[in-house]
């Protein structure tokens, strides 16, 4: 293959990649036909709630916050109900000193989506799992690693929620 043919091969590759629907992870925006959504959040001040609102607003969706105890807003057609965020840890492996060497961390939430009081997504639990090593020599580093892993897990969970909304609306 000559040097002059290489740009064409690359161009054909990009066109075929785009036509199959491939997109980089975490770069997907809500492409559903959704102008606004009412968010009923059990923990409106949590990091997960902030990430969810930010990603929806970046996608061009206007968000209206409400408390779980309030009645739905008549102006918004869709209502996303998000329950409490739950984090659990459990030991996966044990080292020679009978201490946990690896932990599995699970982050879960319950979500439901309504349109005009009809469930598009019945209440369901979404979760993300990660396994991490505990270094007993570096407690401070462990806490920082757990914080970073938790943030990544929340972003993965937000992406799951947005994909579920998109699949339910389309």
N, CA and C of each residue as an Amber inpcrd file, in Angstrom:
protein
   510
   0.8520000  -1.1710000   0.0000000   0.0000000   0.0000000   0.0000000
   0.8950000   1.2300000   0.0000000   0.6060000   2.1100000  -0.8860000
   1.4340000   3.3100000  -0.9760000   1.0100000   4.3380000   0.0670000
   1.8810000   5.2940000   0.2640000   1.6280000   6.3460000   1.2610000
   0.3770000   7.1520000   0.9140000   0.0930000   7.3440000  -0.3570000
  -1.0640000   8.1560000  -0.7670000  -2.3820000   7.4500000  -0.4920000
  -2.3910000   6.1240000  -0.3100000  -3.6200000   5.3920000  -0.0440000
  -3.9590000   5.3300000   1.4440000  -3.0080000   5.5570000   2.3220000
  -3.2300000   5.4310000   3.7630000  -4.2900000   6.3900000   4.2960000
  -4.3380000   7.6650000   3.8870000  -5.4020000   8.5340000   4.4000000
  -6.8000000   8.0440000   4.0200000  -6.9250000   7.4300000   2.8490000
  -8.2280000   6.9290000   2.4210000  -8.6740000   5.7350000   3.2580000
  -7.7290000   4.8850000   3.5920000  -8.0410000   3.7370000   4.4350000
  -8.4920000   4.2200000   5.8090000  -7.7910000   5.1930000   6.3390000
  -8.1630000   5.7480000   7.6410000  -9.5420000   6.4000000   7.5830000
  -9.8310000   7.1260000   6.5200000 -11.1270000   7.7850000   6.3510000
 -12.2440000   6.7550000   6.2510000 -12.0280000   5.6960000   5.5060000
 -13.0270000   4.6300000   5.3870000 -13.2480000   3.9670000   6.7440000
 -12.1710000   3.7560000   7.4840000 -12.2870000   3.1790000   8.8210000
 -13.1390000   4.0670000   9.7230000 -12.8970000   5.3690000   9.7290000
 -13.6680000   6.2940000  10.5700000 -15.1330000   6.3260000  10.1780000
 -15.4190000   6.3280000   8.8870000 -16.8120000   6.3540000   8.4250000
 -17.5360000   5.0710000   8.8350000 -16.8790000   3.9320000   8.6880000
 -17.5170000   2.6690000   9.0690000 -17.6990000   2.5810000  10.5870000
 -16.7690000   3.1110000  11.3410000 -16.8880000   3.1060000  12.7930000
 -18.0470000   3.9860000  13.2400000 -18.2000000   5.1270000  12.6210000
 -19.2910000   6.0350000  12.9430000 -20.6370000   5.4470000  12.5230000
 -20.6930000   4.7740000  11.3870000 -21.9640000   4.2580000  10.8910000
 -22.4770000   3.0770000  11.7050000 -21.6160000   2.3850000  12.4330000
 -22.0750000   1.2570000  13.2450000 -22.6310000   1.7180000  14.5890000
 -22.5430000   3.0010000  14.9070000 -23.1010000   3.5190000  16.1440000
 -22.1250000   3.5530000  17.2950000 -20.8720000   3.2880000  17.0420000
 -19.8620000   3.2920000  18.0940000 -19.6400000   4.7020000  18.6210000
 -19.5460000   4.8260000  19.9370000 -19.1540000   6.0930000  20.5520000
 -18.3150000   5.7780000  21.7800000 -17.4180000   6.6760000  22.1120000
 -16.5860000   6.4650000  23.2770000 -17.4330000   6.4710000  24.5290000
 -17.0740000   5.6550000  25.4720000 -17.8010000   5.5940000  26.7220000
 -17.6710000   6.9190000  27.4680000 -18.7160000   7.3100000  28.1910000
 -18.7840000   8.5560000  28.9500000 -18.8530000   9.7770000  28.0510000
 -18.9500000   9.5880000  26.7500000 -19.1300000  10.7060000  25.8410000
 -20.5260000  10.6850000  25.2400000 -21.3820000   9.8530000  25.7790000
 -22.7050000   9.7660000  25.2110000 -23.6330000  10.7150000  25.9490000
 -24.4220000  11.3940000  25.1870000 -25.4000000  12.2970000  25.7480000
 -26.7830000  11.7510000  25.4460000 -27.7140000  12.1790000  26.2130000
 -29.0810000  11.7350000  26.0510000 -29.6090000  12.2260000  24.7070000
 -29.8270000  11.3140000  23.7920000 -30.3020000  11.7050000  22.4730000
 -31.7990000  11.4750000  22.3310000 -32.4250000  11.0280000  23.3960000
 -33.8610000  10.8180000  23.3590000 -34.5780000  12.1610000  23.2260000
 -35.7800000  12.0880000  22.8010000 -36.5860000  13.2900000  22.6190000
 -37.1300000  13.7220000  23.9820000 -36.3070000  14.4120000  24.7430000
 -36.6410000  14.7800000  26.1140000 -36.2200000  16.2160000  26.3620000
 -37.1890000  17.0800000  26.6410000 -36.8860000  18.4870000  26.8890000
 -36.6660000  18.7760000  28.3680000 -37.5120000  18.1770000  29.2050000
 -37.3910000  18.4200000  30.6350000 -37.7890000  17.1650000  31.4000000
 -37.2820000  17.0850000  32.6190000 -37.5870000  15.9360000  33.4660000
 -37.6370000  16.4020000  34.9110000 -38.5710000  15.8640000  35.6400000
 -38.6580000  16.1590000  37.0680000 -37.8610000  15.0900000  37.8090000
 -36.9770000  15.5260000  38.6750000 -36.1560000  14.6090000  39.4610000
 -36.6710000  14.5680000  40.8900000 -37.0690000  13.4020000  41.3280000
 -37.4120000  13.1940000  42.7260000 -36.2640000  12.4000000  43.3390000
 -35.4340000  13.0950000  44.0740000 -34.2100000  12.5160000  44.6060000
 -34.3160000  12.3100000  46.1090000 -34.0080000  11.1070000  46.5620000
 -34.0160000  10.8320000  47.9970000 -32.8870000  11.5810000  48.6930000
 -31.7580000  11.7740000  47.9850000 -30.6050000  12.4890000  48.5290000
 -30.2010000  13.5970000  47.5410000 -30.9390000  14.7150000  47.5250000
 -30.6750000  15.7520000  46.5130000 -29.3070000  16.4090000  46.6200000
 -28.6510000  16.3500000  47.7700000 -27.3520000  16.9870000  47.9340000
 -26.1750000  16.0480000  47.7300000 -26.4440000  14.8000000  47.3640000
 -25.3590000  13.8230000  47.2310000 -24.5540000  14.0580000  45.9530000
 -23.3550000  13.4900000  45.9260000 -22.4940000  13.6070000  44.7520000
 -23.1480000  12.9530000  43.5380000 -23.8120000  11.8160000  43.7410000
 -24.5030000  11.1460000  42.6430000 -25.5820000  12.0460000  42.0420000
 -26.3620000  12.6950000  42.8910000 -27.4330000  13.5800000  42.4130000
 -26.8670000  14.7490000  41.6200000 -25.7690000  15.3230000  42.0980000
 -25.1380000  16.4240000  41.3590000 -24.6320000  15.9580000  39.9940000
 -24.0100000  14.7780000  39.9580000 -23.5190000  14.2460000  38.6830000
 -24.6640000  13.9760000  37.7110000 -25.7540000  13.4210000  38.2130000
 -26.9060000  13.1130000  37.3780000 -27.5070000  14.3870000  36.7910000
 -27.7180000  15.3880000  37.6370000 -28.2670000  16.6690000  37.1500000
 -27.3400000  17.2960000  36.1190000 -26.0320000  17.2950000  36.4080000
 -25.0650000  17.8830000  35.4770000 -25.0970000  17.1810000  34.1180000
 -25.0830000  15.8420000  34.1150000 -25.0810000  15.1110000  32.8480000
 -26.3790000  15.3100000  32.0730000 -27.5000000  15.3740000  32.7790000
 -28.7690000  15.6380000  32.0950000 -28.7840000  17.0380000  31.4880000
 -28.2970000  18.0250000  32.2510000 -28.2950000  19.3950000  31.7520000
 -27.3140000  19.5790000  30.5990000 -26.1660000  18.8830000  30.6380000
 -25.2190000  18.9350000  29.5210000 -25.8590000  18.3400000  28.2640000
 -26.7480000  17.3730000  28.4620000 -27.4560000  16.7570000  27.3370000
 -28.5810000  17.6350000  26.8070000 -28.8170000  18.7610000  27.4600000
 -29.8600000  19.6700000  27.0020000 -31.2180000  19.4250000  27.6330000
 -31.2500000  18.6550000  28.7070000 -32.5020000  18.3560000  29.3930000
 -32.6330000  19.2760000  30.5880000 -33.7430000  20.0070000  30.6500000
 -33.9960000  20.8790000  31.7960000 -34.4620000  20.0080000  32.9590000
 -33.8350000  20.1920000  34.1320000 -34.2040000  19.3990000  35.2950000
 -34.9750000  20.2510000  36.2880000 -36.0170000  19.6510000  36.8490000
 -36.8310000  20.2900000  37.8780000 -36.7390000  19.4030000  39.1020000
 -36.1890000  19.9470000  40.1940000 -36.0160000  19.1630000  41.4170000
 -37.2680000  19.1910000  42.2670000 -37.5580000  18.0550000  42.8780000
 -38.6500000  17.9930000  43.8380000 -38.2960000  16.9730000  44.9020000
 -38.9300000  17.0890000  46.0260000 -38.7230000  16.1690000  47.1340000
 -39.6040000  14.9450000  46.9100000 -39.2060000  13.8050000  47.4460000
 -40.0180000  12.5940000  47.2950000 -41.3980000  12.7270000  47.9280000
 -41.5390000  13.6350000  48.8850000 -42.8290000  13.8090000  49.5510000
 -43.7680000  14.7330000  48.7760000 -43.2490000  15.4500000  47.7640000
 -44.0690000  16.3750000  46.9980000 -44.8050000  15.6620000  45.8820000
 -45.8850000  16.2920000  45.4520000 -46.6260000  15.7990000  44.2930000
 -45.8540000  16.1400000  43.0280000 -45.9950000  15.3420000  41.9760000
 -45.2880000  15.6340000  40.7240000 -45.7150000  16.9710000  40.1250000
 -44.7800000  17.6140000  39.4510000 -45.0190000  18.8850000  38.7900000
 -45.7860000  18.6270000  37.4980000 -46.8730000  19.3500000  37.2760000
 -47.7040000  19.1410000  36.0920000 -47.0180000  19.6240000  34.8190000
 -46.0230000  20.4930000  34.9380000 -45.3610000  21.0430000  33.7560000
 -44.4280000  20.0430000  33.0830000 -43.8780000  19.1120000  33.8280000
 -42.9590000  18.1400000  33.2430000 -43.6930000  16.8350000  32.9880000
 -43.4400000  16.2880000  31.8130000 -44.1150000  15.0730000  31.3970000
 -43.4710000  13.8360000  32.0340000 -42.1440000  13.8540000  32.1470000
 -41.3930000  12.7170000  32.6690000 -40.9330000  12.9800000  34.1020000
 -40.9320000  11.9230000  34.8870000 -40.5330000  12.0210000  36.2880000
 -39.5810000  10.8690000  36.6050000 -38.3520000  11.2150000  37.0240000
 -37.3580000  10.2170000  37.4010000 -37.2760000  10.1810000  38.9160000
 -37.5150000   9.0150000  39.4720000 -37.4800000   8.8300000  40.9210000
 -36.2120000   8.0510000  41.2610000 -35.3610000   8.6440000  42.1020000
 -34.0880000   8.0270000  42.4700000 -34.0660000   7.8380000  43.9850000
 -33.8710000   6.6040000  44.4060000 -33.8320000   6.2710000  45.8290000
 -32.4810000   6.5640000  46.4470000 -32.3010000   6.0930000  47.6680000
 -31.0490000   6.2990000  48.4040000 -29.8980000   5.5380000  47.7590000
 -28.7450000   6.1790000  47.8010000 -27.5010000   5.5480000  47.3400000
 -27.0060000   4.6500000  48.4670000 -26.6840000   3.4100000  48.1300000
 -26.1920000   2.4730000  49.1370000 -24.8270000   1.9530000  48.7160000
 -23.8740000   2.0070000  49.6420000 -22.5310000   1.4920000  49.3940000
 -22.2820000   0.3590000  50.3800000 -21.8200000  -0.7590000  49.8500000
 -21.4840000  -1.8800000  50.7330000 -20.1100000  -2.4160000  50.3580000
 -19.4000000  -2.8920000  51.3560000 -18.0820000  -3.4990000  51.1790000
 -18.1230000  -4.9010000  51.7640000 -17.4280000  -5.8120000  51.0960000
 -17.2840000  -7.1600000  51.6500000 -15.9180000  -7.6920000  51.2670000
 -15.2810000  -8.4400000  52.1630000 -13.9660000  -9.0050000  51.8350000
 -14.1010000 -10.0860000  50.7680000 -13.1350000 -10.0960000  49.8490000
 -13.1410000 -11.0900000  48.7760000 -12.0250000 -12.1090000  48.9880000
 -10.8400000 -11.6330000  49.3340000  -9.7200000 -12.5440000  49.6070000
  -9.0940000 -12.1980000  50.9490000  -8.4070000 -13.1670000  51.5020000
  -7.7750000 -13.0020000  52.8170000  -6.2910000 -13.3010000  52.6600000
  -5.4540000 -12.4870000  53.3310000  -4.0000000 -12.6900000  53.2280000
  -3.5250000 -13.7330000  54.2470000  -2.2310000 -13.9330000  54.3140000
  -1.6570000 -14.9630000  55.1950000  -1.8350000 -14.6450000  56.6780000
  -2.1110000 -13.3960000  57.0140000  -2.3260000 -13.0140000  58.4200000
  -3.8050000 -12.9940000  58.7930000  -4.6210000 -13.6260000  57.9610000
  -6.0760000 -13.7390000  58.1810000  -6.7650000 -12.3770000  58.1840000
  -6.2400000 -11.4570000  57.3950000  -6.8740000 -10.1540000  57.2160000
  -7.3430000 -10.0370000  55.7720000  -8.3540000  -9.2510000  55.5550000
  -8.8640000  -9.0720000  54.1990000  -7.8200000  -8.3690000  53.3410000
  -7.5430000  -8.9170000  52.1780000  -6.5670000  -8.3200000  51.2550000
  -7.2750000  -7.5850000  50.1200000  -8.4160000  -8.1040000  49.7100000
  -9.2140000  -7.4710000  48.6650000 -10.6340000  -7.3050000  49.1640000
 -11.2320000  -6.2030000  48.7230000 -12.6270000  -5.9340000  49.0530000
 -13.4120000  -5.7140000  47.7670000 -14.6650000  -6.0910000  47.8220000
 -15.5770000  -5.7560000  46.7360000 -16.4730000  -4.6290000  47.2450000
 -16.5200000  -3.5440000  46.4990000 -17.3730000  -2.4190000  46.8510000
 -18.5350000  -2.4030000  45.8750000 -19.7500000  -2.2610000  46.3730000
 -20.9410000  -2.2060000  45.5340000 -21.6910000  -0.9130000  45.8220000
 -21.9880000  -0.1850000  44.7690000 -22.7860000   1.0390000  44.8570000
 -24.0930000   0.7610000  44.1410000 -25.2070000   1.0060000  44.8020000
 -26.5010000   0.7260000  44.1820000 -27.5030000   1.8370000  44.4970000
 -28.4400000   1.9870000  43.5850000 -29.5710000   2.9030000  43.7680000
 -30.7970000   2.2570000  43.1570000 -31.9500000   2.7420000  43.5520000
 -33.1930000   2.2910000  42.9350000 -33.7450000   3.4460000  42.1280000
 -34.1410000   3.1670000  40.8870000 -34.6750000   4.1950000  40.0040000
 -36.0000000   3.7320000  39.4070000 -36.8050000   4.7110000  39.0330000
 -38.0460000   4.4690000  38.3030000 -38.3000000   5.6910000  37.4350000
 -38.9290000   5.4730000  36.2940000 -39.2430000   6.5700000  35.3730000
 -40.7230000   6.5060000  35.0420000 -41.3900000   7.6440000  35.2080000
 -42.8160000   7.7390000  34.8950000 -43.0310000   8.7650000  33.7980000
 -44.0450000   8.5130000  32.9900000 -44.5120000   9.4950000  32.0190000
 -46.0140000   9.5970000  32.2230000 -46.4490000  10.7670000  32.6560000
 -47.8680000  11.0020000  32.9400000 -48.4310000   9.9320000  33.8840000
 -47.7210000   9.6610000  34.9570000 -48.1010000   8.7210000  36.0150000
 -48.1180000   7.2590000  35.5800000 -47.5690000   6.9430000  34.4090000
 -47.4460000   5.5640000  33.9460000 -45.9620000   5.2070000  33.9570000
 -45.6270000   4.0820000  34.5530000 -44.2240000   3.6780000  34.6470000
 -43.6760000   3.2670000  33.2850000 -42.6350000   3.9440000  32.8520000
 -41.8530000   3.5080000  31.6900000 -40.7530000   2.5600000  32.1550000
 -40.2120000   2.8490000  33.3430000 -39.2510000   1.9590000  34.0040000
 -39.8260000   1.6700000  35.3830000 -40.1880000   0.4280000  35.6050000
 -40.6570000   0.0210000  36.9320000 -39.5030000   0.2030000  37.9160000
 -39.7960000   0.4200000  39.1940000 -38.6980000   0.5660000  40.1650000
 -37.7380000  -0.6240000  40.0940000 -36.4670000  -0.3110000  39.8620000
 -35.4510000  -1.3520000  39.7540000 -34.1500000  -0.8590000  40.3670000
 -33.3550000  -1.8060000  40.8270000 -32.0600000  -1.4760000  41.4190000
 -30.9830000  -1.5440000  40.3410000 -30.1700000  -0.5070000  40.2700000
 -28.9950000  -0.4810000  39.4020000 -27.7750000  -0.4940000  40.3050000
 -26.7370000  -1.1880000  39.8880000 -25.5470000  -1.2610000  40.7380000
 -24.2810000  -1.3460000  39.9050000 -23.1720000  -1.0130000  40.5650000
 -21.8350000  -1.1060000  40.0050000 -20.9510000  -1.7560000  41.0660000
 -20.1060000  -2.6960000  40.6400000 -19.1750000  -3.3800000  41.5490000
 -17.7400000  -3.0610000  41.1700000 -16.8840000  -2.9600000  42.1680000
 -15.4390000  -2.8120000  41.9480000 -14.7100000  -3.6080000  43.0290000
 -13.5820000  -4.1400000  42.6560000 -12.7220000  -4.8350000  43.6170000
 -11.4500000  -4.0200000  43.7820000 -11.0320000  -3.8140000  45.0340000
  -9.8020000  -3.0600000  45.2900000  -8.9850000  -3.7610000  46.3650000
  -7.6920000  -3.5130000  46.3340000  -6.7520000  -4.0880000  47.3040000
  -6.6170000  -3.1460000  48.4910000  -6.4790000  -3.7300000  49.6790000
  -6.2140000  -2.9300000  50.8680000  -4.7510000  -3.0870000  51.2340000
  -4.0590000  -1.9700000  51.2940000  -2.6520000  -1.9580000  51.6810000
  -2.5850000  -1.5400000  53.1510000  -2.2880000  -2.4880000  54.0270000
  -2.2780000  -2.1790000  55.4610000  -1.1360000  -1.2490000  55.8450000
  -0.1620000  -1.0770000  54.9710000   0.9550000  -0.1690000  55.2300000
   0.6170000   1.2840000  54.8740000  -0.4430000   1.5050000  54.1100000
  -0.7550000   2.8390000  53.6080000  -2.2510000   3.1420000  53.7800000
  -2.6660000   3.4090000  54.9860000  -4.0750000   3.6590000  55.2950000
  -4.5830000   4.9180000  54.5920000  -3.7760000   5.9740000  54.5700000
  -4.1860000   7.2250000  53.9120000  -4.3990000   7.0010000  52.4210000
  -3.5090000   6.2640000  51.7940000  -3.6450000   5.9590000  50.3710000
  -4.8800000   5.1270000  50.0920000  -5.2130000   4.2140000  51.0110000
  -6.4200000   3.3980000  50.8500000  -7.6660000   4.2710000  50.8300000
  -7.7300000   5.2270000  51.7540000  -8.9100000   6.0960000  51.8110000
  -9.0500000   6.9320000  50.5370000  -7.9280000   7.4150000  50.0210000
  -7.9530000   8.1950000  48.7750000  -8.3780000   7.3150000  47.6070000
  -7.8920000   6.0790000  47.5710000  -8.2740000   5.1530000  46.5100000
  -9.7710000   4.8480000  46.5690000 -10.2960000   4.6570000  47.7570000
 -11.7200000   4.3880000  47.9300000 -12.5440000   5.5890000  47.4550000
 -12.0790000   6.7940000  47.7550000 -12.7860000   8.0020000  47.3130000
 -12.8090000   8.0850000  45.7860000 -11.6760000   7.8040000  45.1510000
 -11.5940000   7.8560000  43.6890000 -12.4710000   6.7650000  43.0600000
 -12.3830000   5.5590000  43.5970000 -13.1920000   4.4560000  43.0750000
 -14.6760000   4.7690000  43.2280000 -15.0740000   5.3210000  44.3710000
 -16.4820000   5.6790000  44.5930000 -16.9610000   6.7040000  43.5810000
 -16.1380000   7.6900000  43.2960000 -16.5050000   8.7090000  42.3070000
 -16.6600000   8.0980000  40.9150000 -15.7440000   7.2150000  40.5380000
 -15.8470000   6.5430000  39.2380000 -17.0970000   5.6680000  39.1740000
 -17.4090000   5.0210000  40.2760000 -18.5990000   4.1660000  40.3210000
 -19.8670000   5.0020000  40.1760000 -19.8970000   6.1610000  40.8190000
 -21.0600000   7.0480000  40.6830000 -21.2370000   7.4900000  39.2320000
 -20.1330000   7.8230000  38.5690000 -20.2290000   8.2380000  37.1700000
 -20.7250000   7.0830000  36.3000000 -20.2760000   5.8700000  36.5610000
 -20.7690000   4.7020000  35.8300000 -22.2660000   4.4980000  36.0780000
 -22.6970000   4.7200000  37.3160000 -24.1080000   4.5690000  37.6520000
 -24.9510000   5.6420000  36.9700000 -24.4420000   6.8700000  36.9090000
 -25.1380000   7.9470000  36.1850000 -25.2900000   7.5610000  34.7180000
 -24.2400000   7.0170000  34.1250000 -24.3050000   6.5840000  32.7210000
 -25.3500000   5.4850000  32.5440000 -25.4290000   4.5660000  33.4950000
 -26.4580000   3.5190000  33.4380000 -27.8560000   4.1230000  33.4680000
 -28.0590000   5.0830000  34.3620000 -29.3740000   5.7130000  34.4830000
 -29.7390000   6.4160000  33.1760000 -28.8120000   7.1490000  32.6050000
 -29.0860000   7.8800000  31.3650000 -29.3800000   6.9010000  30.2220000
 -28.6420000   5.8010000  30.1600000 -28.9250000   4.7920000  29.1190000
 -30.2990000   4.1710000  29.3200000 -30.6790000   3.9370000  30.5620000
 -32.0140000   3.3710000  30.8470000 -33.1070000   4.3510000  30.4540000
 -32.9270000   5.6350000  30.7640000 -33.9090000   6.6570000  30.3620000
 -34.0260000   6.6680000  28.8410000 -32.8910000   6.6780000  28.1780000
 -32.8810000   6.7400000  26.7180000 -33.5840000   5.5350000  26.1000000
 -33.3190000   4.3450000  26.6270000 -33.9520000   3.1510000  26.0570000
 -35.4510000   3.1240000  26.3490000 -35.8810000   3.6630000  27.4820000
 -37.3040000   3.6600000  27.8200000 -38.0970000   4.6690000  26.9940000
 -37.4590000   5.7760000  26.6520000 -38.1710000   6.8450000  25.9280000
 -38.2080000   6.5630000  24.4330000 -37.1640000   5.9490000  23.9020000
 -37.1230000   5.6960000  22.4480000 -37.9540000   4.5160000  22.0510000
